Amino acid sequence: MDLNSFIRRRLSPSKYPDQGFTQLSRLQLKRFGSSTTTLTKILATCVFALPVLFVLSVLIRHPPSDRLLGFAEARVLGNGAQPNVTVFTSAGLGLGSESVLSQPTYKNNDRLLGGLLVAGFDEASCTSRYQSSLYRKTPVHKPSLYLISRLRNYEDLHKRCGPGTESYNTALEQLKSGQTIGSADCKYLVWISYSGLGNRILALTSSFLYALLTNRVLLVDRGKDMADLFCEPFPEKSWLLPLDFPLIDQFETFDHKSSHCYGNMLKNDVINASAELVPPYMYLHLVHDYDDHDKLFFCDEDQSLLAKVPWLIIKTDNYFVPSLFLITSFEQELSKLFPEKGTVFHHLGRYLFHPSNHVWGLITRYYHTYLAKADESIGIQIRVFDSRPGPFKHVMDQILACTLKEKLLPEVDMRDSVVTVSENPKLKAVLVTSLNSGYSENLKNLYWEHPTLTGEVVGVYQPSHEGYQQTEKQMHNRKAWAEMYLLSLTDLLVTSSWSTFGYVAQGLGGLKPWILYKPENEMAPDPPCRRAMSMEPCFHAPPFYDCKAKKGIDTGKLVPHVRHCEDMSWGLKLVDGHDELR
């Protein structure tokens, strides 16, 4: 469009009947006459008048509000998240506001999770590594620059000392010889695969943080299915322990009575915290049944001794991170790594655990089929510690009491009154995970048989109902891992007390769940649930010992960021200063 056409369109008489260009022209012609000189004056006057008129026309215009482009709700893959929206305006071109372009562009700037991950992996070998950000909201909690730096340093260490390297082979020969010769270039922490999947994920995260704090290389016992469930998290070198590791056949027999168990060695005076000579390896028994000598692991003096041991073998079913924050020698480093104390598992879990391609297929197929189109998704994780099959009425009553009281689910009209449903009703998707199908069936029937008072439509879905926990079965664990991950993709989350399954979901998703209190005497608790103080998991079996005073103490009252858990009064969890008051 040329300038004259543009001016004619902007100053059209049909739009400005009282201030039109035609009226103005007539007045000017009448005043200046029709001579050549007059015509010249008219043209000169128009040259100066037109810009003024153009500016005035723009200023007095009031474009209708529905022409303006706002930040409407948008979704990435239908997950309810609002992506970054870039709005292009024409203000810089001198055009009117009605010319704002109405095509938002969606940007995914978080493929590397705020710097937690590095590029360079073969995407085909682990699709979830770079696709997971498409299914999540923009993260609220960013990893610290110091954590990112330390992760890159660890990756370099793992590359230099991992399986197959010269340093690894040298350390392995020293282990086989049974002697500790000088100071090893590389030291190792070998994690034994133990317990259920939720416990393993939390225990492995704790072990990695300990390896990070002590500059050790973490090697993972693959157990029955670790290689099948998770992608490799570190570039170039595997985190899996080689199958020819000399002690691998003894892993199942290691316990608190083993001759190389650190606590047992202390108990029998085989070694003490001030010893100069140390064996080539020690076994750390941090399982729930560990004794007071094993718990000395959480003392500074004992950490000084353990730092000398080339190989540490660890078995645990606990998320022992909160007690690491009570070790004085780690305090400063942990504060730099995690300025937000309640984000440890959120960051490390997303860094370490990427679903294998098979599990990622389970996750994405289910997500797109049942959750993607929902306006809001709610996860309900139900774990009942009862050997009877269920479902139990008091548990169902508790679930409804919690979700309705907290307005997570809409109330229904039990009188079945005629409800006018809008043309586009809001859809809520409820994802239920449980070993029993009865709870989801009850919810499904409730919202099928009765209308909601709000006019919302509620869909209830449950991926599997295995009946009982089958830790050693590959497909069972694939489904369990997929369901933990699916729960982490929901907008709101309800979890069961004491359940590591729920802990994993809330941490990966960065969610503070509503926790269902553990029922007693087959009665629904009142209140039925409460909001979690933080998204951190609970350490179920912490030590209650003051290493300096050498006496018992309540370790949940030593520092403001380590508090007792909402669902287990003796457990410990990390919170941020502003969380503890909620």
Secondary structure, 3 states (H helix, E strand, C coil): CCHHHHHHHHCCCCCCCCCCHHHHHHHHHHHHCCCHHHHHHHHHHHHHHHHHHHHHHHHHCCCCHHHCCCCCCCCCCCCCCCCEEECCCCHHHCCCHHHCCCCCEEECCCCCHHHCCCCCCCHHHCCHHHHHHHHCCCCCCCCCHHHHHHHHHHHHHHHHHCCCCHHHHHHHHHHHHCCCCCCCCCCEEEECCCCCHHHHHHHHHHHHHHHHHHCCEEEECCCCCHHHHECCCCCCCCCECCCCCCCHHHHHHCCCCCCCEHHHHHHCCCCCCCCCCCCCEEEEEECCCCCCCHHHHHCHHHHHHHCCCCEEEEEECCCCHHHHCCCHHHHHHHHHHCCCHHHHHHHHHHHHCCECHHHHHHHHHHHHHHHCCCCEEEEEECCCCCCCCCCCHHHHHHHHHHHHHCCCCCCECCCCCCCCCCCCCCEEEEEEECCCCHHHHHHHHHHHHCCECCCCEEEEECCCCCCCCCCCCHHHHHHHHHHHHHHHCCCEEEEECCCHHHHHHHHHHCCCCEEECCCECCECCCCCEEECCCCCCCECCCCCCECCCCECCCHHHCCCCEEECCCCCCCEEECCCCCCCC
